Amino acid sequence: MERFSGLSLLRHAFGGHQGWKPFWREPAPKAAYDAVIVGGGGHGIGAAYYLAKEHGLRNIAVLEKGWLGGGNTGRNTTIIRSNYLFPESAALYNHALKLWETLSETLNYNTMYSPRGVLMLAHTVHDVQVFRRHVHANRAAGVDNEWLDAAQCKAFCPPLNISDNIRYPVVGGALQRRGGTARHDAVVWGYARAADAMGVDIIQNCGVTGIRRNAAGAVEGVETERGFIATPKVGVSAAGNTSVVMAMAGLRMPLESYPLQALVSEPVKPDFPCVVMSNTVHAYISQSDKGEMVIGAGTDAYTSYTQRGAMHIASHTLDAICELFPAYRRLRMLRSWGGIVDTTPDRSPIIGKTPVPGLYVNCGWGTGGFKATPGSAHVFAHTIARDEPHPINAPFSLERFRTGRFIDEAAAAAVAH
Ligand SMILES: Cc1cc2nc3c(=O)[nH]c(=O)nc-3n(C[C@H](O)[C@H](O)[C@H](O)COP(=O)(O)OP(=O)(O)OC[C@H]3O[C@@H](n4cnc5c(N)ncnc54)[C@H](O)[C@@H]3O)c2cc1C
């Protein structure tokens, strides 16, 4: 893998930038692999990277039905934080946050991780109680989080309207300073480049259409749009399409899939120093490096596989943004888009083994899996390679929906769903 540095940039500049190599090969699928990952989003391609790097599995493939990062990884609002309520979640999301902090160096690729602080606004007495509880629980679990009153929120985020004269006045907020954003495409491209260099085959436009099981019920391969591929291990990381893919192996998942949408405005000068989220009025906002205001809306109220959300949801979100940030009232929206998010009954992910030997699943991230990408990929790779969960993802088993050991993070989810 070519090492990126200031020197290499200079060297290529002298060659008129004609010498850059493609980041990954375009191999034809082989007849057999030691393991196959279904889904070329951040979680899937990241898992392939860690399988190759930490577990020595190099004869592996990532099969993606569209293009790399074309699912939710390339559609999300890139908010990263780890201030969830329960210790199991704190361990998982903090594992991810620690990996984010050094990911650019690890991959030798700038993921543009920017710990600019994530401020979650409280508008009601109930919000105050919930967020204060989160602050205490997070601190006890070693996760940074602090309580700010309304004036401190305004000092941290000057465009915020803290007047009493709005429908839901800001009464305070919980701030995680280590939270922030990263560039979504860069994450998937960085992992892909490094995985490809270790021999991982990244195969785009290769949808999986079936999962074949042997007489004993174990996985023996996948049917794809480009033929059958034999493999004893299949890791499914297909986000909003998980139920569809798992049904190919005869498994019914405890998931519902909803459209979730986001919007960006026309670009403006750097003005917004952090990320602000409000669960109560249902809006979250940050500013991209291009200057666009990146705005996240809520999920649609009904299940669907369309990759776009309903107009009234976007309009409701913009009402909330205009009230909280009146300075942005005259901004024009440039584009909006949607993704499909799969949600579990307890709003926590599922990462682990399944009742089918050789079949592993990573799903159920709902509206908030981007932040977990490196941590989730890391523990998913461990689970696939060793056929047993990493201690961090052990509590996030599929089994919990049978035993009732839920990890109920509904109140901590970015968007109520
Ligand atoms: C609008 C929006 C905003 C969001 N904002 C945030 C946020 O701010 N912070 C945050 O943490 N999270 C956010 N999320 C959630 C986050 O994007 C996802 O949880 C995360 O990106 C999931 O990553 P993934 O790699 O699992 O999925 P994806 O990136 O969706 O990858 C799954 C891949 O599987 C492929 N696939 C599906 N079926 C098949 C098949 N049969 N064969 C082969 N390939 C298949 C898909 O094409 C897709 O590329 C948001 C999501 C949306 C939609």
The ligand as a Gaussian input file, in Angstrom:
#p B3LYP/6-31G(d) Opt

LIG

0 1
 C      -30.009000       9.779000       7.294000
 C      -29.197000       9.003000       8.281000
 C      -28.510000       9.683000       9.266000
 C      -27.744000       8.973000      10.206000
 N      -26.990000       9.679000      11.103000
 C      -26.163000       9.019000      11.939000
 C      -25.287000       9.756000      12.791000
 O      -25.251000      10.986000      12.776000
 N      -24.474000       9.052000      13.638000
 C      -24.480000       7.702000      13.666000
 O      -23.762000       7.135000      14.479000
 N      -25.269000       6.974000      12.820000
 C      -26.091000       7.594000      11.955000
 N      -26.890000       6.878000      11.100000
 C      -26.868000       5.411000      11.139000
 C      -25.644000       4.881000      10.416000
 O      -25.556000       5.457000       9.139000
 C      -25.697000       3.374000      10.269000
 O      -26.027000       2.764000      11.507000
 C      -24.342000       2.828000       9.844000
 O      -23.786000       3.605000       8.802000
 C      -24.504000       1.411000       9.393000
 O      -23.324000       0.996000       8.748000
 P      -23.274000      -0.377000       8.016000
 O      -21.908000      -0.543000       7.472000
 O      -23.798000      -1.422000       8.938000
 O      -24.396000      -0.230000       6.899000
 P      -24.377000       0.284000       5.401000
 O      -23.413000       1.378000       5.175000
 O      -25.810000       0.526000       5.030000
 O      -23.829000      -0.979000       4.637000
 C      -24.614000      -2.118000       4.391000
 C      -24.380000      -2.506000       2.963000
 O      -24.992000      -3.767000       2.721000
 C      -25.325000      -3.793000       1.357000
 N      -26.268000      -4.887000       1.123000
 C      -27.541000      -4.986000       1.526000
 N      -28.089000      -6.139000       1.083000
 C      -27.118000      -6.779000       0.398000
 C      -27.071000      -8.014000      -0.315000
 N      -28.127000      -8.814000      -0.415000
 N      -25.901000      -8.368000      -0.895000
 C      -24.803000      -7.559000      -0.818000
 N      -24.805000      -6.388000      -0.182000
 C      -25.952000      -6.001000       0.430000
 C      -25.909000      -2.399000       1.116000
 O      -25.902000      -2.063000      -0.257000
 C      -24.992000      -1.536000       1.964000
 O      -23.971000      -0.929000       1.210000
 C      -27.685000       7.557000      10.163000
 C      -28.385000       6.868000       9.153000
 C      -29.127000       7.580000       8.224000
 C      -29.858000       6.830000       7.145000

